[in-house]
Amino acid sequence: MSAVLETTTKRQRDTGSPLVEIEGLGRVFDLSRRWLNRLLDGSGKVHLTAVDSVGLSIARGETYALVGESGSGKSTIARMTVGLLPPSSGSVRIGDADIWAERGPARQRDIRRKIQMIFQDPYASLNPRWRVGSIVAEPIKAFGLKSGAREREQRVGELLSLVGLDPHDARKFPHEFSGGQRQRIAIARALASEPDFIVCDEPTSALDVSVQAQVLNLLRDLQQRLGLTYLFISHNLAVVRHMANRVGVLYLGRLVEEAPAGTLFAEPKHPYTRMLLDAVPDISMETIEREPIAGEIPNPINPPSGCHFHPRCPHATALCKRETPPAYHVDGAMVRCHLYGPDAGAMLQ
């Protein structure tokens, strides 16, 4: 445990400096039919752009949340960030390493140890044939963190206690636990490699509301104790408000707004962000007229031209349909919307 405490102290000293830097990240999926079928029916290739030139950075000790409707590209970014899915373009840097550019096996192994992921469905992410002790011990064995079986067993007990379970639970199988307890096991496994960075992909969406609060509070407590950095993927803005330091809003693969959490929830700037917040149930605002989200997210195979959001935006103009908005920096926030450009006054008239 002394080594863990030493690592935690170092992380806390480094808090505030960038740990994760993502630049120009893109992912295009080829959905084309086989070449012979295309030749016979005269059809061309079909491509789906899931992520379109996303750039962001995450400071050490910070929770950065990505929000957006289903199909916006959140989980695709998560999988590229942890090395499960190769990007079509761009780079992902964790610390001093580009995870997709490093080639040496030893270097790749060191990078992988620093990154972990907590998945949406805790039961699907745990091997049902393994006992909990073996599941949690696997990263310890894989990265050679403890040499002997007795040391690994002791470390597994410490990790289970850390996430609020009994060390004796190591003898049980995943099906013997509730959903919330299984997610705690998944968190313990993520912590086993002593990572710096954890991607949480909808970690509470499959849980009951009361259990969600317990797991979220556990994640926050572990972050403070261990100096962890989170990329938090969610469509639940109430959860994001509770967890995040900064928030990025995705729409059809593009990052349309980014701001500190307090700023984004108090003064959302992009029309899409405002619509998302208006959709959150709030009994204190029942007398206030809200603007509901119109329509559905377009087909990413054939996205709208210009600003992807213009078919649903109440402020859309000819410029929005024609040109993709650049990034504007307004009051500490980044927003991609022509309403904040040099011609904003004329657009609103």
C-alpha positions in Angstrom: 0.0 0.0 0.0 2.9 2.3 0.5 3.6 2.3 -3.2 0.0 3.2 -3.9 0.1 6.0 -1.4 3.3 7.3 -3.0 1.7 7.2 -6.5 -1.4 9.0 -5.2 0.7 11.7 -3.6 2.5 12.3 -6.9 -0.8 12.5 -8.8 -2.1 15.0 -6.4 1.0 17.2 -6.9 0.5 17.0 -10.7 -3.3 17.9 -10.5 -4.2 20.6 -13.0 -1.7 19.6 -15.7 -3.1 17.9 -18.8 -3.1 14.1 -18.7 -5.2 13.4 -21.8 -4.9 15.3 -25.0 -7.1 14.4 -28.0 -6.5 16.2 -31.3 -8.4 15.9 -34.5 -9.9 12.6 -33.6 -12.0 11.0 -36.3 -13.6 7.7 -37.0 -15.2 6.6 -40.3 -16.8 3.2 -40.7 -17.0 1.6 -44.2 -20.6 0.2 -44.5 -20.2 -0.6 -48.2 -21.6 -3.8 -49.7 -19.2 -6.3 -51.2 -17.5 -5.1 -54.4 -19.3 -7.6 -56.6 -22.7 -6.4 -55.3 -21.7 -2.8 -55.9 -20.6 -3.7 -59.4 -23.9 -5.5 -60.3 -26.2 -2.8 -58.9 -24.1 0.2 -59.7 -24.0 1.5 -56.1 -21.0 3.2 -54.6 -19.3 3.0 -51.3 -21.1 4.0 -48.1 -19.3 5.6 -45.2 -20.5 6.6 -41.8 -18.6 9.4 -40.0 -19.1 8.5 -36.3 -16.6 11.1 -34.9 -15.5 14.2 -36.8 -12.3 16.0 -35.8 -12.9 16.1 -32.1 -10.3 17.8 -29.9 -10.2 18.1 -26.1 -7.9 17.9 -23.1 -8.4 16.5 -19.6 -6.4 17.8 -16.7 -5.1 15.4 -14.0 -7.6 14.8 -11.3 -10.4 16.2 -13.4 -13.7 14.6 -14.6 -14.5 15.5 -18.2 -18.0 14.5 -19.3 -19.2 13.9 -22.8 -22.9 14.3 -23.3 -25.3 14.0 -26.3 -28.1 11.9 -27.7 -27.7 8.3 -28.7 -25.7 8.1 -31.9 -23.7 11.3 -31.2 -20.3 9.4 -31.0 -19.7 9.3 -27.3 -18.9 5.6 -26.9 -16.9 5.6 -30.1 -14.6 8.3 -28.6 -14.4 6.3 -25.4 -13.2 3.1 -27.2 -10.6 5.0 -29.3 -9.4 6.7 -26.1 -8.7 3.5 -24.3 -7.2 1.7 -27.3 -10.1 -0.6 -28.2 -10.9 1.0 -31.6 -8.3 2.5 -33.9 -9.1 6.1 -35.1 -9.3 7.0 -38.8 -7.5 10.2 -38.0 -6.1 12.3 -35.2 -4.2 11.3 -32.0 -4.8 10.4 -28.4 -2.0 11.2 -25.9 -2.0 9.9 -22.4 0.8 11.5 -20.4 3.8 11.6 -22.7 2.7 8.8 -25.1 0.5 8.7 -28.2 -1.3 5.4 -27.6 -1.7 4.7 -31.4 1.8 5.7 -32.4 3.8 3.7 -29.9 5.1 0.4 -31.3 7.3 -1.4 -28.8 5.5 -4.2 -26.8 7.0 -3.0 -23.5 6.0 0.6 -24.1 2.5 -0.5 -25.2 2.2 -2.6 -22.0 3.1 0.4 -19.8 0.6 2.6 -21.6 -2.2 0.0 -21.2 -1.6 -0.3 -17.5 -2.4 3.4 -17.0 -5.7 3.2 -18.8 -8.8 1.4 -17.7 -12.5 1.4 -18.6 -15.8 0.8 -16.7 -18.5 -0.4 -19.0 -22.2 0.2 -19.0 -23.4 -3.3 -18.3 -21.5 -4.8 -15.3 -22.7 -8.3 -15.9 -21.7 -8.4 -19.5 -18.2 -7.1 -18.7 -17.5 -9.8 -16.1 -16.6 -13.4 -16.9 -19.5 -15.4 -15.5 -17.3 -18.5 -15.2 -14.6 -16.8 -13.0 -14.8 -16.2 -9.3 -14.6 -12.5 -8.3 -11.1 -13.0 -6.9 -9.8 -14.2 -10.2 -11.6 -11.3 -12.1 -10.0 -8.6 -9.9 -6.6 -10.4 -9.8 -6.3 -10.7 -13.6 -4.9 -7.2 -14.2 -2.5 -7.6 -11.2 -1.1 -10.8 -12.8 -1.1 -9.5 -16.4 1.0 -6.5 -15.4 3.2 -8.3 -12.9 2.2 -5.9 -10.0 2.4 -8.7 -7.4 4.6 -11.7 -7.7 3.1 -14.3 -5.3 -0.4 -15.7 -5.1 -0.7 -14.7 -1.4 0.2 -11.1 -2.2 -2.3 -11.0 -5.0 -5.0 -12.4 -2.8 -4.3 -9.8 -0.2 -4.4 -7.0 -2.8 -7.8 -8.3 -4.1 -9.2 -8.1 -0.6 -7.9 -4.5 -0.2 -9.6 -3.6 -3.5 -12.9 -5.2 -2.7 -12.9 -3.3 0.7 -12.0 -0.1 -1.1 -15.2 -0.3 -3.2 -17.4 -1.3 -0.3 -17.5 -5.1 -0.6 -16.3 -7.8 1.8 -13.0 -9.5 1.0 -14.7 -12.8 1.4 -16.8 -12.0 -1.7 -13.7 -13.0 -3.8 -14.9 -16.6 -3.5 -18.3 -15.9 -5.2 -19.3 -15.7 -8.9 -20.8 -12.6 -10.5 -24.3 -14.0 -10.7 -24.5 -14.0 -6.9 -24.4 -10.2 -6.7 -26.8 -7.4 -7.4 -26.3 -5.0 -10.3 -24.8 -2.3 -8.1 -22.5 -4.8 -6.5 -21.4 -6.1 -9.9 -20.5 -2.6 -10.9 -18.4 -2.3 -7.7 -16.6 -5.4 -8.8 -15.9 -3.9 -12.2 -14.6 -0.7 -10.5 -12.3 -2.9 -8.3 -11.0 -4.6 -11.4 -10.4 -1.2 -13.1 -8.4 -0.1 -10.0 -6.3 -3.3 -9.9 -3.7 -2.1 -12.4 -3.3 1.2 -10.5 -4.3 3.4 -13.5 -4.0 7.1 -13.9 -7.0 7.4 -16.3 -10.4 5.7 -16.3 -13.1 6.0 -18.9 -16.5 5.5 -17.5 -19.0 4.6 -20.3 -22.5 5.1 -18.9 -21.4 3.4 -15.7 -24.8 3.8 -13.9 -27.4 3.8 -16.7 -28.2 0.1 -16.1 -28.7 0.6 -12.3 -31.6 1.6 -10.1 -31.7 5.3 -9.2 -30.8 4.7 -5.5 -27.9 2.5 -6.5 -26.8 5.0 -9.1 -26.2 7.6 -6.4 -24.1 5.1 -4.3 -21.9 4.2 -7.3 -21.4 7.9 -8.3 -20.5 8.8 -4.8 -18.0 5.9 -4.7 -16.4 7.1 -8.0 -16.0 10.6 -6.6 -14.6 9.4 -3.3 -12.0 7.1 -5.2 -11.1 10.1 -7.4 -10.2 12.2 -4.4 -8.4 9.4 -2.5 -6.4 8.1 -5.5 -6.0 11.2 -7.6 -7.8 9.6 -10.6 -8.8 11.3 -13.9 -12.1 10.4 -15.5 -13.6 10.7 -19.0 -17.3 10.3 -18.1 -19.7 9.3 -20.9 -23.4 9.9 -20.2 -26.7 11.1 -21.6 -28.0 11.8 -18.1 -27.4 15.5 -17.5 -28.4 15.2 -13.8 -25.6 12.7 -13.3 -23.2 14.9 -15.3 -24.0 17.9 -13.1 -23.1 15.9 -10.0 -19.9 14.4 -11.4 -18.2 16.7 -14.0 -15.7 19.5 -13.7 -16.0 20.3 -17.5 -18.5 19.2 -20.1 -18.3 18.6 -23.8 -21.5 18.4 -25.9 -21.4 16.1 -28.9 -23.8 16.3 -31.8 -23.5 13.9 -34.8 -19.8 13.3 -34.1 -18.9 17.0 -33.6 -18.0 18.8 -30.4 -20.4 21.7 -30.5 -19.9 23.2 -27.0 -17.4 22.8 -24.2 -17.4 24.7 -20.9 -16.9 24.3 -17.1 -19.8 22.4 -15.7 -21.1 25.4 -13.7 -21.0 27.7 -16.7 -22.6 25.2 -19.1 -25.6 24.5 -16.8 -26.1 28.1 -15.8 -25.6 29.7 -19.3 -25.7 27.1 -22.1 -24.8 28.8 -25.4 -25.4 26.3 -28.2 -29.0 25.9 -29.2 -28.6 22.1 -28.9 -27.2 22.4 -25.4 -30.2 24.6 -24.4 -32.6 22.0 -25.8 -30.9 19.2 -23.9 -31.2 21.1 -20.7 -34.8 22.0 -21.3 -35.6 18.3 -21.7 -34.4 17.6 -18.1 -37.4 17.3 -15.7 -37.4 20.0 -13.1 -40.5 20.6 -10.9 -39.3 24.1 -10.0 -39.6 25.1 -13.6 -43.1 23.8 -14.3 -44.5 27.3 -14.8 -41.7 28.3 -17.2 -42.3 27.6 -20.9 -39.6 25.4 -22.4 -38.5 24.7 -25.9 -38.7 20.9 -26.5 -36.2 19.1 -28.7 -37.6 19.0 -32.3 -37.1 16.1 -34.6 -34.5 13.3 -34.3 -30.8 13.1 -34.8 -30.1 12.8 -38.6 -28.7 9.7 -40.3 -24.9 9.9 -39.9 -24.5 8.2 -43.3 -26.0 11.3 -45.0 -25.5 14.1 -42.5 -26.9 17.7 -43.2 -24.6 20.1 -44.8 -23.0 23.1 -42.9 -24.0 22.9 -39.2 -25.4 19.4 -38.6 -27.9 20.8 -36.2 -29.6 23.3 -38.6 -32.6 21.1 -39.5 -33.7 21.1 -35.8 -32.4 24.6 -34.8 -35.0 27.4 -34.3 -32.3 30.0 -35.2 -31.0 28.4 -38.4 -30.2 30.6 -41.4 -28.9 30.1 -44.9 -25.4 30.5 -43.5 -25.9 27.5 -41.1 -27.0 25.3 -44.0 -24.0 26.3 -46.1 -21.0 26.6 -43.8 -19.7 24.5 -40.8 -19.3 26.9 -37.9 -15.8 27.4 -36.5 -15.0 27.3 -32.8 -15.8 30.6 -31.0 -14.6 31.3 -27.5 -17.2 33.1 -25.4 -17.0 33.8 -21.6 -14.7 30.9 -20.9 -16.7 28.4 -23.1 -16.1 27.1 -26.6 -19.1 27.0 -28.9 -19.5 26.1 -32.6 -22.4 28.2 -33.7 -22.8 31.0 -36.2 -24.8 32.9 -33.6 -21.5 33.9 -31.9 -19.7 34.8 -35.1 -19.1 38.3 -36.5 -22.4 38.3 -38.4 -24.4 37.2 -35.3 -26.3 40.5 -35.1 -27.6 40.3 -38.7 -28.6 36.7 -38.2 -30.8 37.5 -35.2 -32.7 40.3 -36.9 
